Amino acid sequence: MTRIINLRQARKARDRDVKRAKGDTNAALHGEAKPLRDARQAERDRAARVLDAHRADTPDE
């Protein structure tokens, strides 16, 4: 036997899943607090400075 489903409920559940996925994507892109964003950017800048400081200076030929 097949399972009887209510099409209205199935449609609403599908729409909820789509909205939830979109919300998760937006949270990943924009959901970080400003102090955390600033700290992460400062760490990237520091890592770049450390890397540049360890580069050997060679003349370009």
Secondary structure by P-SEA (a helix, b strand, c coil): cbbbbcaaaaaaaaaaaaaaaaaaaaaaaccccaaaaaaaaaaaaaaaaaaaaaccccccc
